Every structure is written in structure tokens, then in C-alpha cells.
Amino acid sequence: MDDIAKLPVRLDMIKSDVVPEKVEGAPNDMNPPPSSSSSSSSSSSSSSSSSEKAKAKLGKPHLLRDLAHIVPKGKTTFVLLVHDVNHVEPIQLALQNSHLKQKPTRSEDDLGQLTLRLEPDRLDAPITRVKILYQRWIHDVRVVRAKQEKLIKSMLRQGTVLKDDFRKAKALLQRLQEKKIDGINHEEKVRSLTAKFYLTLRSS
């Protein structure tokens, strides 16, 4: 549930209240029509004010937990009770564009209520991300070892090192790689167990 609660939601796409169109040449009931001398200044001021309003709307994204109350319903279903109905569509868009890739359905009885159903593999996403991260780390270690071995091979061909030193250096590189990978695998197991523990707490 933490992934959902901490999901950033942008409210920039909320439509502002529509201003009714004015018929050209028709006088305003409250104010007299502006003179020709003040028309240019009023148009420039209105454009600047509209740009300032647009900039004001482009604020920092809000966390979903600040916009809705999240109620777990079982292991894979969550009900979002949105505080403001205007925030429903931005929340739907944020969830659809997130790593969850799911668009919650809107209740017909309550427009501020959304139902989010996640697939089981989506709940295991943190564990999958941990495994991918450590597999990339192991790959990087092997790439570095291959570059180092290639370097000492070139030194052997050039006569910079003796064959006996080359064999010792190659064996040392192998031991260092195995030790590094063993440490990475151990750390991956610890992180995966931690992720599974939190996943169990979330689904219980």
C-alpha cells in the first residue's frame, strides 16, 4: 500500500471554471466598455495575469495519500475515497502512468470513490526490482573483471609481465570476482526477504 500512498499526482490538468463568452461590442452590466486608449493595456494585463495563473497551477505534485483515503479490501483490491471530486481524473491518470499500470474504476453511486484492483505480480514488483538491480550489479562486476583480464593479456603479449605473473593475476581476479558476487548475492537475499516481509504486512 505504500507504493500507492506515495504515488505523486499532478493536479495541473484540472480544468478551471469556464468563463462565459462575451458578445463583441455588448456593454458590461457592471462596468462601462473600456476606451480605446486603455484596451491595449487591459489586454496586456489580462494576458500577464493569465500566465501568472498558469504558472501558479504548475506546483509540486501531491502524494496520493494527501488526496484520498486508501482502504484495503483484501490482498489485491484497494478503495480510494477521494476528498475532492475534481482530483479523481488526475489520480486515475497518475495510477495508469505509474509502474502499477492500472486505471481504477469509478463508482456509479459515489463519484469520489475509486476501486483499484492489482494483479498479484504487481504486488511483487518491489521484489522483482530488487532482483533486477542486483543482477545488473553482478553483470557490471563481470564486465570490469573482463576488462582487467584483457589488459593483463595485452601486457603479456607485449612482454611487460611474465607468464607466471599473468597466471597469478588471473587467479587473483577470479577470486576477487567470486568474493564480490558472493557478497552481492547475500545482500540480495537480505533485501528480498525484507521486501517479502513488508509485502506480507501489506497484504495481511
Backbone as numpy.savetxt, mean C-alpha at the origin, in Angstrom:
# Nx Ny Nz CAx CAy CAz Cx Cy Cz
-6.63 -8.43 10.52 -7.46 -7.22 10.52 -6.60 -5.96 10.52
-5.34 -6.09 10.95 -4.46 -4.93 10.97 -4.21 -4.39 9.56
-4.09 -5.31 8.57 -3.88 -4.87 7.19 -5.03 -4.01 6.70
-6.24 -4.35 7.12 -7.42 -3.59 6.71 -7.48 -2.27 7.46
-7.23 -2.32 8.77 -7.35 -1.12 9.60 -6.33 -0.05 9.21
-5.12 -0.48 8.82 -4.06 0.47 8.49 -4.01 0.83 7.01
-5.01 0.41 6.27 -5.04 0.70 4.84 -5.26 2.20 4.61
-4.39 2.86 3.82 -4.58 4.29 3.55 -5.72 4.53 2.56
-6.54 5.51 2.86 -7.69 5.85 2.01 -7.59 7.33 1.66
-7.61 7.61 0.38 -7.58 9.01 -0.08 -9.01 9.50 -0.30
-9.27 10.68 0.20 -10.60 11.26 0.07 -10.64 12.36 -0.99
-9.62 12.39 -1.87 -9.54 13.45 -2.87 -10.64 13.37 -3.91
-11.17 12.14 -4.11 -12.13 11.94 -5.19 -13.57 12.22 -4.78
-13.76 12.69 -3.53 -15.12 13.00 -3.10 -15.63 14.21 -3.87
-16.80 14.07 -4.44 -17.37 15.16 -5.22 -17.93 16.22 -4.30
-17.61 17.45 -4.61 -18.15 18.55 -3.83 -19.57 18.84 -4.26
-20.26 19.64 -3.46 -21.63 20.00 -3.78 -21.70 20.72 -5.11
-22.67 20.36 -5.92 -22.80 20.95 -7.25 -23.42 22.33 -7.12
-22.78 23.31 -7.74 -23.28 24.68 -7.73 -24.21 24.86 -8.91
-25.43 25.35 -8.70 -26.36 25.50 -9.81 -25.85 26.51 -10.83
-26.11 26.18 -12.10 -25.66 27.07 -13.16 -26.44 28.38 -13.15
-25.73 29.43 -13.52 -26.35 30.74 -13.62 -26.59 31.09 -15.08
-27.74 31.60 -15.37 -28.06 32.02 -16.73 -27.29 33.28 -17.03
-26.59 33.26 -18.16 -25.77 34.41 -18.53 -26.64 35.65 -18.72
-26.23 36.70 -18.05 -26.95 37.96 -18.16 -28.04 38.14 -17.14
-28.40 37.09 -16.42 -29.46 37.20 -15.42 -28.90 37.79 -14.15
-29.58 38.76 -13.54 -29.07 39.38 -12.31 -29.24 38.44 -11.13
-28.34 38.59 -10.17 -28.41 37.81 -8.94 -29.42 38.45 -8.01
-30.19 37.60 -7.29 -31.22 38.12 -6.42 -30.64 38.88 -5.24
-29.46 38.43 -4.80 -28.89 39.03 -3.60 -27.91 40.14 -3.93
-27.13 39.99 -5.02 -26.11 40.97 -5.36 -26.35 41.51 -6.76
-26.03 42.74 -7.01 -26.16 43.30 -8.36 -25.09 42.74 -9.26
-25.35 42.78 -10.59 -24.35 42.25 -11.53 -23.08 43.07 -11.46
-21.89 42.39 -11.52 -20.63 43.12 -11.41 -20.40 44.00 -12.63
-19.66 45.08 -12.40 -19.31 46.00 -13.48 -18.22 45.39 -14.33
-18.03 45.95 -15.52 -17.04 45.41 -16.45 -15.64 45.56 -15.90
-15.40 46.59 -15.08 -14.06 46.80 -14.54 -13.68 45.77 -13.51
-14.69 45.28 -12.78 -14.40 44.31 -11.72 -14.56 42.87 -12.17
-14.99 42.64 -13.43 -15.22 41.27 -13.90 -13.93 40.49 -13.99
-12.85 41.14 -14.50 -11.59 40.44 -14.64 -11.00 40.08 -13.29
-11.10 41.00 -12.33 -10.55 40.72 -11.00 -11.34 39.63 -10.30
-12.69 39.65 -10.50 -13.51 38.63 -9.85 -13.23 37.26 -10.44
-13.02 37.19 -11.77 -12.74 35.90 -12.39 -11.41 35.35 -11.92
-10.39 36.24 -11.79 -9.09 35.78 -11.33 -9.14 35.33 -9.89
-9.92 36.09 -9.07 -10.01 35.70 -7.66 -10.76 34.39 -7.50
-11.80 34.18 -8.35 -12.55 32.92 -8.26 -11.70 31.74 -8.68
-10.86 31.95 -9.73 -9.99 30.85 -10.17 -8.94 30.53 -9.12
-8.40 31.58 -8.47 -7.40 31.34 -7.44 -8.01 30.65 -6.24
-9.26 31.07 -5.89 -9.91 30.44 -4.74 -10.23 28.98 -5.02
-10.64 28.69 -6.27 -10.93 27.29 -6.61 -9.68 26.44 -6.58
-8.54 27.02 -7.03 -7.29 26.26 -6.98 -6.85 26.02 -5.55
-7.09 27.02 -4.68 -6.74 26.85 -3.27 -7.59 25.76 -2.63
-8.89 25.72 -3.02 -9.76 24.68 -2.49 -9.31 23.30 -2.97
-8.86 23.22 -4.23 -8.40 21.93 -4.76 -7.15 21.47 -4.03
-6.24 22.42 -3.72 -5.03 22.06 -2.99 -5.36 21.63 -1.57
-6.36 22.27 -0.99 -6.74 21.93 0.38 -7.29 20.53 0.48
-7.94 20.08 -0.61 -8.53 18.74 -0.60 -7.46 17.65 -0.73
-6.29 18.00 -1.33 -5.24 17.01 -1.53 -4.41 16.89 -0.25
-5.01 16.35 0.78 -4.31 16.17 2.04 -3.73 14.77 2.16
-3.25 14.45 3.34 -2.69 13.13 3.59 -3.81 12.09 3.60
-3.51 10.87 3.19 -4.53 9.81 3.23 -4.91 9.47 4.67
-6.14 9.05 4.86 -6.65 8.66 6.16 -6.56 7.14 6.31
-6.35 6.68 7.52 -6.39 5.24 7.78 -7.84 4.78 7.79
-8.06 3.58 7.28 -9.43 3.08 7.19 -10.09 2.97 8.56
-9.28 2.65 9.58 -9.84 2.51 10.93 -10.39 3.83 11.46
-9.91 4.97 10.90 -10.42 6.28 11.31 -11.70 6.66 10.59
-12.01 5.94 9.50 -13.18 6.25 8.70 -14.32 5.27 8.90
-14.02 4.12 9.49 -15.06 3.09 9.64 -14.73 2.20 10.83
-15.77 1.62 11.39 -15.62 0.63 12.46 -15.59 -0.75 11.83
-14.54 -1.52 12.11 -14.33 -2.82 11.48 -14.80 -3.92 12.42
-15.75 -4.72 11.95 -16.33 -5.78 12.77 -16.04 -7.13 12.09
-15.21 -7.99 12.69 -14.96 -9.31 12.10 -16.20 -10.19 12.20
-16.50 -10.89 11.11 -17.61 -11.85 11.07 -17.05 -13.17 10.57
-16.53 -13.99 11.49 -15.88 -15.22 11.09 -14.43 -14.97 10.75
-13.84 -15.90 10.00 -12.41 -15.83 9.69 -12.10 -15.03 8.44
-13.04 -14.98 7.51 -12.74 -14.35 6.21 -13.68 -13.21 5.86
-14.57 -12.84 6.74 -15.56 -11.80 6.44 -15.45 -10.68 7.46
-15.50 -9.44 6.96 -15.44 -8.26 7.81 -16.54 -7.30 7.38
-17.20 -6.69 8.37 -18.22 -5.68 8.11 -17.63 -4.32 8.47
-17.71 -3.39 7.53 -17.19 -2.04 7.73 -18.37 -1.08 7.92
-18.47 -0.49 9.10 -19.51 0.48 9.40 -18.91 1.87 9.20
-19.15 2.43 8.04 -18.52 3.70 7.65 -19.21 4.85 8.37
-18.40 5.75 8.94 -18.96 6.85 9.71 -19.67 7.87 8.82
-19.12 8.10 7.63 -19.68 9.08 6.70 -19.98 8.38 5.38
-21.21 8.51 4.90 -21.61 7.82 3.67 -20.76 8.28 2.48
-20.29 9.53 2.51 -19.47 10.04 1.41 -18.12 9.33 1.30
-17.73 8.63 2.35 -16.45 7.95 2.35 -16.54 6.51 1.87
-17.73 6.04 1.51 -17.91 4.65 1.11 -17.15 4.35 -0.18
-17.33 5.18 -1.20 -16.68 4.92 -2.49 -15.16 5.00 -2.40
-14.57 6.00 -1.70 -13.10 5.99 -1.55 -12.58 4.75 -0.83
-13.33 4.25 0.15 -12.92 3.04 0.86 -12.97 1.83 -0.07
-14.03 1.74 -0.87 -14.13 0.64 -1.84 -12.97 0.67 -2.83
-12.63 1.87 -3.30 -11.55 2.02 -4.27 -10.20 1.66 -3.64
-10.00 2.08 -2.39 -8.74 1.79 -1.71 -8.54 0.29 -1.50
-9.60 -0.40 -1.12 -9.51 -1.85 -0.92 -9.29 -2.59 -2.24
-9.92 -2.11 -3.28 -9.79 -2.76 -4.58 -8.38 -2.59 -5.15
-7.76 -1.44 -4.88 -6.42 -1.16 -5.41 -5.31 -1.63 -4.48
-5.65 -2.15 -3.31 -4.65 -2.61 -2.35 -4.18 -4.02 -2.69
-3.28 -4.56 -1.85 -2.80 -5.93 -2.07 -3.90 -6.95 -1.84
-5.00 -6.55 -1.19 -6.12 -7.47 -0.97 -6.90 -7.74 -2.25
-6.96 -6.73 -3.15 -7.61 -6.88 -4.45 -9.08 -7.29 -4.32
-9.76 -6.76 -3.32 -11.15 -7.11 -3.09 -11.99 -5.84 -2.95
-13.15 -5.81 -3.61 -14.06 -4.67 -3.50 -15.23 -5.07 -2.61
-15.41 -4.40 -1.48 -16.51 -4.77 -0.59 -17.86 -4.43 -1.20
-18.87 -5.21 -0.85 -20.22 -4.96 -1.34 -20.98 -4.05 -0.38
-21.84 -3.24 -0.95 -22.59 -2.27 -0.16 -23.96 -2.84 0.22
-24.36 -2.61 1.45 -25.65 -3.11 1.91 -26.78 -2.28 1.32
-27.85 -2.95 0.92 -29.01 -2.24 0.38 -29.81 -1.55 1.48
-29.78 -2.11 2.66 -30.54 -1.54 3.78 -29.81 -0.38 4.44
-28.47 -0.50 4.52 -27.67 0.54 5.16 -26.56 0.96 4.20
-26.65 2.17 3.65 -25.69 2.62 2.65 -24.30 2.82 3.24
-24.20 2.94 4.55 -22.90 3.11 5.19 -22.27 1.82 5.66
-22.82 0.68 5.24 -22.30 -0.62 5.67 -21.73 -1.37 4.47
-20.49 -1.81 4.62 -19.81 -2.57 3.59 -19.44 -3.95 4.12
-19.51 -4.95 3.25 -19.13 -6.31 3.63 -17.94 -6.72 2.78
-16.84 -7.06 3.46 -15.61 -7.45 2.79 -15.35 -8.93 3.04
-15.26 -9.68 1.96 -14.98 -11.12 2.06 -13.62 -11.40 1.45
-12.73 -11.98 2.24 -11.38 -12.28 1.80 -11.22 -13.77 1.54
-10.43 -14.07 0.54 -10.09 -15.47 0.28 -9.04 -15.92 1.29
-9.01 -17.20 1.64 -8.04 -17.67 2.64 -6.60 -17.35 2.28
-6.26 -17.42 0.97 -4.88 -17.12 0.60 -4.56 -15.65 0.80
-5.58 -14.78 0.77 -5.34 -13.37 1.05 -4.96 -13.17 2.51
-5.53 -13.97 3.40 -5.19 -13.86 4.81 -3.75 -14.31 5.06
-3.25 -15.23 4.22 -1.88 -15.70 4.37 -0.87 -14.80 3.66
-1.31 -13.66 3.18 -0.43 -12.77 2.42 0.80 -12.34 3.21
0.71 -12.02 4.52 1.93 -11.64 5.27 2.97 -12.75 5.28
2.54 -14.00 5.42 3.48 -15.12 5.44 4.13 -15.29 4.07
3.34 -15.12 3.03 3.88 -15.23 1.67 4.91 -14.14 1.40
4.63 -12.92 1.88 5.57 -11.82 1.68 6.89 -12.08 2.41
6.81 -12.68 3.60 8.03 -13.01 4.35 8.88 -14.01 3.57
8.24 -15.05 3.03 8.98 -16.07 2.30 9.64 -15.49 1.05
8.89 -14.65 0.33 9.45 -14.04 -0.88 10.64 -13.16 -0.55
10.54 -12.41 0.55 11.62 -11.51 0.95 12.90 -12.29 1.25
12.79 -13.37 2.00 13.98 -14.13 2.37 14.53 -14.95 1.21
13.68 -15.38 0.29 14.17 -16.07 -0.90 14.99 -15.12 -1.77
14.56 -13.86 -1.84 15.35 -12.86 -2.59 16.68 -12.62 -1.91
16.67 -12.62 -0.57 17.91 -12.42 0.18 18.90 -13.55 -0.10
18.43 -14.79 -0.08 19.28 -15.93 -0.38 19.82 -15.84 -1.81
18.99 -15.41 -2.73 19.42 -15.25 -4.12 20.54 -14.22 -4.22
20.40 -13.11 -3.49 21.44 -12.08 -3.51 22.76 -12.60 -2.94
22.68 -13.42 -1.89 23.90 -14.00 -1.31 24.60 -14.87 -2.34
23.85 -15.69 -3.06 24.45 -16.57 -4.07 25.05 -15.78 -5.22
24.41 -14.67 -5.59 24.94 -13.84 -6.67 26.28 -13.23 -6.26
26.36 -12.75 -5.01 27.61 -12.18 -4.53 28.72 -13.23 -4.49
28.38 -14.43 -4.02 29.38 -15.52 -3.97 29.88 -15.86 -5.37
28.95 -15.89 -6.36 29.35 -16.21 -7.74 30.29 -15.14 -8.30
30.04 -13.88 -7.97 30.93 -12.80 -8.45 32.31 -12.93 -7.82
32.35 -13.26 -6.53 33.64 -13.40 -5.86 34.44 -14.59 -6.41
33.73 -15.69 -6.68 34.42 -16.86 -7.24 34.92 -16.57 -8.64
34.15 -15.81 -9.40 34.59 -15.43 -10.74 35.84 -14.56 -10.68
35.92 -13.72 -9.65 37.09 -12.84 -9.49 38.35 -13.65 -9.20
38.25 -14.60 -8.27 39.45 -15.37 -7.93 39.84 -16.32 -9.06
38.85 -16.72 -9.88 39.19 -17.54 -11.05 40.02 -16.73 -12.05
39.61 -15.47 -12.25 40.37 -14.61 -13.16 41.78 -14.35 -12.61
41.89 -14.23 -11.27 43.20 -14.04 -10.65 44.06 -15.29 -10.82
43.41 -16.47 -10.79 44.16 -17.71 -11.01 44.69 -17.78 -12.43
43.86 -17.39 -13.40 44.29 -17.41 -14.81 45.44 -16.42 -15.05
45.40 -15.30 -14.34 46.44 -14.28 -14.50 47.70 -14.63 -13.72
47.63 -15.64 -12.88 48.80 -16.04 -12.11 48.98 -15.23 -10.84
47.94 -14.46 -10.46 48.05 -13.65 -9.25 47.99 -14.51 -7.99
47.22 -15.61 -8.04 47.12 -16.53 -6.91 47.50 -17.93 -7.36
47.97 -18.74 -6.41 48.32 -20.12 -6.70 47.08 -21.01 -6.65
47.19 -22.21 -7.24 46.06 -23.13 -7.25 45.64 -23.52 -5.84
46.61 -23.70 -4.96 46.30 -24.07 -3.59 45.52 -22.95 -2.89
45.92 -21.70 -3.12 45.20 -20.56 -2.54 43.81 -20.43 -3.15
43.69 -20.76 -4.44 42.39 -20.70 -5.09 41.43 -21.70 -4.47
41.93 -22.95 -4.22 41.07 -23.96 -3.61 40.65 -23.57 -2.19
41.59 -23.00 -1.45 41.27 -22.55 -0.09 40.23 -21.42 -0.11
40.41 -20.48 -1.04 39.47 -19.35 -1.13 38.09 -19.82 -1.56
38.04 -20.78 -2.49 36.76 -21.31 -2.95 36.04 -22.05 -1.83
36.80 -22.84 -1.05 36.19 -23.55 0.08 35.70 -22.59 1.14
36.46 -21.51 1.36 36.05 -20.51 2.34 34.78 -19.80 1.91
34.68 -19.47 0.63 33.46 -18.84 0.10 32.25 -19.75 0.28
32.47 -21.06 0.05 31.36 -22.02 0.20 30.89 -22.08 1.65
31.84 -22.11 2.60 31.47 -22.17 4.01 30.76 -20.89 4.45
31.24 -19.74 3.98 30.61 -18.47 4.34 29.19 -18.38 3.78
29.02 -18.88 2.54 27.68 -18.85 1.94 26.72 -19.75 2.71
27.16 -20.97 3.04 26.29 -21.88 3.78 25.93 -21.31 5.15
26.89 -20.71 5.83 26.62 -20.12 7.14 25.62 -18.98 7.03
25.79 -18.15 5.99 24.88 -17.01 5.80 23.47 -17.50 5.47
23.36 -18.48 4.59 22.04 -18.99 4.19 21.35 -19.69 5.37
22.14 -20.41 6.18 21.54 -21.05 7.36 20.95 -19.99 8.30
21.67 -18.90 8.48 21.16 -17.82 9.32 19.90 -17.20 8.75
19.87 -17.02 7.43 18.68 -16.45 6.77 17.49 -17.39 6.92
17.72 -18.69 6.72 16.62 -19.66 6.85 16.07 -19.69 8.27
16.98 -19.60 9.25 16.53 -19.59 10.65 15.69 -18.35 10.94
16.15 -17.20 10.44 15.40 -15.96 10.67 14.05 -16.00 9.95
14.02 -16.63 8.76 12.75 -16.74 8.04 11.75 -17.57 8.82
12.21 -18.67 9.43 11.32 -19.51 10.23 10.73 -18.74 11.40
11.59 -17.94 12.06 11.11 -17.15 13.20 10.07 -16.14 12.74
10.35 -15.44 11.65 9.40 -14.44 11.14 8.11 -15.10 10.69
8.19 -16.25 10.04 7.00 -16.94 9.57 6.14 -17.42 10.73
6.79 -17.94 11.79 6.04 -18.37 12.97 5.36 -17.18 13.64
6.05 -16.04 13.68 5.44 -14.83 14.25 4.24 -14.38 13.43
4.38 -14.42 12.10 3.26 -14.03 11.23 2.09 -14.99 11.39
2.37 -16.29 11.51 1.30 -17.27 11.71 0.60 -17.06 13.05
1.38 -16.68 14.06 0.80 -16.44 15.38 -0.19 -15.28 15.33
0.23 -14.17 14.71 -0.67 -13.02 14.59 -1.87 -13.34 13.71
-1.65 -14.18 12.69 -2.76 -14.58 11.82 -3.78 -15.40 12.60
-3.30 -16.25 13.50 -4.20 -17.04 14.33 -5.00 -16.16 15.27
-4.34 -15.14 15.82 -5.06 -14.22 16.71 -6.13 -13.43 15.95
-5.81 -13.04 14.71 -6.76 -12.27 13.91 -7.98 -13.09 13.53
-7.76 -14.37 13.23 -8.86 -15.21 12.75 -9.63 -15.89 13.87
-9.15 -15.75 15.11 -9.84 -16.42 16.23 -10.99 -15.57 16.75
